[in-house]
Amino acid sequence: MFEFDQYLGFIAFLVILTMGFWLMIFLMAILPYWIGGSIAETMKEYKEKRKRQKEAKKLQ
């Protein structure tokens, strides 16, 4: 009927498809979280900088 060599291409296709699927899930789950955290951290630093500048102006 079929020999194992004929299944190698199909198995390789399934492996690549599965890896691509899990990579897509990983990127869709992790990247927005990572980018959102980075933006939040940047905004927090900016607010702290503005607060320090206002305090410095008050002291002068």
C-alpha positions in Angstrom: 0.0 0.0 0.0 2.0 3.0 1.2 5.6 3.1 2.4 6.9 5.2 5.3 8.7 7.5 2.9 5.4 8.7 1.5 4.3 9.8 4.9 7.4 11.9 5.7 6.2 14.9 3.7 2.8 14.7 5.4 4.3 14.3 8.9 6.7 17.3 8.2 3.7 19.3 7.1 1.8 18.5 10.2 4.8 19.4 12.4 5.3 22.7 10.7 1.6 23.5 10.8 1.4 22.7 14.5 4.6 24.7 15.3 3.1 27.7 13.4 -0.2 27.4 15.2 1.4 27.4 18.7 3.8 30.2 17.7 0.8 32.3 16.6 -1.0 31.6 19.9 2.1 32.5 21.8 2.6 35.7 19.9 -1.0 36.7 20.2 -1.0 36.1 24.0 2.4 37.4 25.0 3.2 40.3 22.7 0.2 42.5 23.7 0.9 41.8 27.3 4.6 42.7 26.9 3.8 45.8 24.8 1.1 46.9 27.3 3.4 46.5 30.2 6.2 48.5 28.5 3.8 51.3 27.8 2.5 51.3 31.3 6.0 51.4 32.7 7.0 54.3 30.4 3.9 56.2 31.5 4.7 55.6 35.1 8.2 56.9 34.7 6.9 60.0 32.8 4.5 60.8 35.6 7.2 60.4 38.3 9.5 62.7 36.3 6.7 65.3 36.0 6.0 65.0 39.7 9.7 65.5 40.6 9.9 68.5 38.3 6.8 70.1 40.0 8.3 69.4 43.5 11.6 71.0 42.4 9.7 74.1 41.2 7.9 74.4 44.5 11.2 74.3 46.4 12.7 77.1 44.4 
